[in-house]
Amino acid sequence: MTRARALRVLLRLYPRAFRERFGAAIEQAYRDRPSAAALVDVALNAVLVRFSREGGDSMHWSSVAVDVRFAARTFARNPVFTALAVAALTLGIGANTAIFTIVNAVLIRPLPYGDPAGLVMVWSSNGLEHRDRDAVAPLDFLDYRKATAFADVQAAYGFLAGVPLTSASGTDQMLVTAVTPGMFALLGRSPILGRTFAAAEPQTSIVVSHGFWQRRLGGDPAVVGRVLTLQNQPYTILGVMPADFVFPYKTMLGPSGMARSYDVDGWLALTFVTAESRATGLATLTRGAHFLSIVGRLRPGATVAEADGQVRGIAAQLAAAYPASNRGVGATVVPLHEQAVGAMRPALALLLGGVGFVLLMACVNLANLLLARTSTRQREMAIRTALGASRARLVRQTLVEAMLLSLAGGLLALAAVRWSIGGLVALAPGDMPRLGDIHADATVLAFTFGLSVLTGLAIGLVPALAGTRPHVQANLKDGGRGLTAGRGQRRLRALLVGGEVALALVLTLGAGLLLRSFLAVLAVDPGFRPDHLLTLQIAIPAAYRTPEQQRTLYADLFTRLEALPGVVSVGGTTRLPLGSTNVSTKVDVEGRARPPGEWPEVEFRRAMRGYFAAMEIPLLRGRSFTDADGPSSPRVAIVNERMARRLFPGEDPIGRRIRFGSASAPWVTIVGVAGDVRHSGLEEEPAPELYIWYLQTPPVNPFLVLRASGDAAALSAAVRSTVQAVDRNIAVYDIRTMAQVRADSMAERRFVLLLVGAFGVLALTMAAVGVYGVMALAVSERTAEIGLRLALGATPATVLGSVLREGLALSGAGIAAGFVIAVLVAHAMASQLYGIGPSDGVTLAAVPALLLAIALVACLVPAWRAMRLNPVDALRE
């Protein structure tokens, strides 16, 4: 479009009468000074004229520029007010921008896959155990692929496995998962180097992540074809994925996904075999074992509901055809985006709401300040009105001032977002999905600009309308000599502060409920003693192939660790409480004729050496494992109390026999009952658990636990060197104290509490400042009245009481109004609470009392000044 045509289009934006009167002049002015800036000027003027009540002949962009310059001079004459106002807006807008940046990255921005809207996940559901998102069995996966609503379906191994990576510098862990060869094509992503898997890719190939390529391979552009040694086996690098490619996210793994870190280093090719799984990347074709995560792409035009219906139908057919393995097993389809980030939505919505309250309070505070300023500018407004300025012109001037403050706050907020985002990411739970995607983009910039404009309107509208009434003379009369507010403005200021107190109560009460919930979680007994415990994970080399070799290795390892100074006891397990996920198995009880499809499901793990002693898990009945329970001895197991009650209600489980996995598995005798342990989280009820003994089935990738007599963390270096002294090829990783493991398990709750708590403290401060400001202004405006009362015999104590009553009445009204809203908000955040209800009496009583006490303190200073007024001086003023 040419500039001349653009000018004609822009002229159509003006009102017809205006265009007929001034159109030719505007065109001539443009021909005299043709430029893009002149076109922008024409467009801005059109907007102003269109929305101006003054008809346009006096409305011009240049007049707005005059308002801007006037506002700038006004602010320059009041630097303290300007600095405080901009700082408050920077804080409010900046906090909202920071939280929105997280929300944008986690919830709004599309997943880093091609056409992500068409991607879904398929889950099994277990009607017998009341679980709706279980992993899928391999043979069920092959059947679900037949649903016509899918264009493609692929599978990823349900575990992120840490495998030993051997290099010249030693042995380290590499976190890998296995995917069917078509997964990368289904996700619509290509490597930046090399290629991904072919249809029949050999098991000795690997695709590495961008992070691993940079961190461990030095970003070598010729890395394709290099060989990595994993588990003493050579794997050839096929390609390198882009930096923004993440798969899978933790939340795509379901309850069986393991590992503290979810930054996958590499992908292996997943194929299926008909024998037992031998190594990572191989999966047994079975319907009894559920361990696959399934991702599909919908056929164009198909819906999630259509795919869900078809998969449910297939699952029903399988349940009828294979009752031994599929009885009670259903299926469901979930959008991939919802699966990946849906769990974070309530917490982020809570943060966005909390920070929104903070900005709202900042707006109320500033609106109140601007309103107070307009009361001191009544004479100025009256003079401008007398000189011919319309009310719209005065309103515009006030809005321009508010908009300037808000835009300045927005600009500074953007500058502050960079470091504030870094701080938020550092505080965020490490397993939050898409944590690496958090950065400001065009959406964030647009949000900040829009929020700044809305904030400017919010803080400017009330003082603009209230301070520029048409009857200015009446206002002058109401305001005495034009230096104080009229009665109407005083009531409006009180209303604003009351609203601010109400908002503060809502936010503080929410923070109080979260704090009480956090304390309730901290008070939960996990079932073991977490202090003085050091934990680590190891992966033994593939050279230890036989169970006998593994038993010999562990005997040497435990003996050396137990000999370390400061070590009280040493043990190990395959699933660390609060620090790893679970594996479950179905259990058959001897003497109870149940088909395998009806066997109850329990969590399953191994116990090593002195595990129960090191963790201080109580043994309630029977005995613990001993070295006499060797490989040739009868199989033994220990169950937890929850499992004993569930499988043997009213009976003694000691001596009873069970078998798990399949009907052909050997019988195992229960020799003890241990206390319940909260494994999945402090907020999760203990599940039925089954322990077997490591000497009878040794693990290859266990967690070790060491109880120390002193500081457990101080043992880290000695433990690492001792393990690698046994064999330098043993990978040692994830060394943490159990206190850290416990703290990490509460990271999301702590993150939300810290932010909402900070918002609550900020809200209390703003409310105190607001109450103080209004009362100080009221005392200032009533100086003559107070002086007169003192002269007529009123005592200072009477004056003090009068001011305090007025301030407390104002705050009390705000607290009463906020209490009703707060109760409604508390019920809305019930899903974020633990151990208390939304009507928690302690919080509902303590927060209003705290707010009232703060309001009392805020009133004391102006009240003290009022009682110390000299009547003579006050009357002279």
Secondary structure, DSSP 4 states (H G I P E B T S, - for coil): --HHHHHHHHHTTS-HHHHHHHHHHHHHHHHHS-SHHHHHHHHHHHHHHHH-TT-SSS--HHHHHHHHHHHHHHHHH-HHHHHHHHHHHHHHHHHHHHHHHHHIIIIISPPSSSSGGGEEEEEEEETTTTEEEE-B-HHHHHHHTT-TTEEEEEEEES--EEEEEEETTEEEEEEEEEE-TTHHHHHT---SEE----TT--TTEEEE-HHHHHHHHTT-TT-TT-EEEETTEEEEEEEE--TT---S-GGGSGGG---S-----EEEEPEEESS---STTEEE--SS---EEEEEEEPTT--HHHHHHHHHHHHHHHHHH-HHHHTTEEEEEEEHHHHHHGGGHHHHHHHHHHHHHHHHHHHHHHHHHHHHHHHTTHHHHHHHHHTT--HHHHHHHHHHHHHHHHHHHHHHHHHHHHHHHHHHHHHS-TT-TTGGG----HHHHHHHHHHHHHHHHHHHHHHHHHSS-S-HHHHHHHTTTTTS--HHHHHHHHHHHHHHHHHHHHHHHHHHHHHHHHHHHHT---SS--TTEEEEEEE--TT--SHHHHHHHHHHHHHHHHTSTTEEEEEEESS-TTTS---EEEEEETT----GGG--EEEEEEEEETHHHHHT--EEEE----TTS-TTSPPEEEEEHHHHHHHSTTS--TT-EEEESSTTSPPEEEEEEEPP---S-TTSPPPPEEEEETTTS--SS-EEEEEESS-SGGGHHHHHHHHHHH-TTSEEEEEEEHHHHHHHHTHHHHHHHHHHHHHHHHHHHHHHHHHHHHHHHHHHHTHHHHHHHHHTT--HHHHHHHHHHHHHHHHHHHHHHHHHHHHHHHHHTGGG--SS-TT-HHHHHHHHHHHHHHHHHHHHHHHHHHHT--HHHHHH-
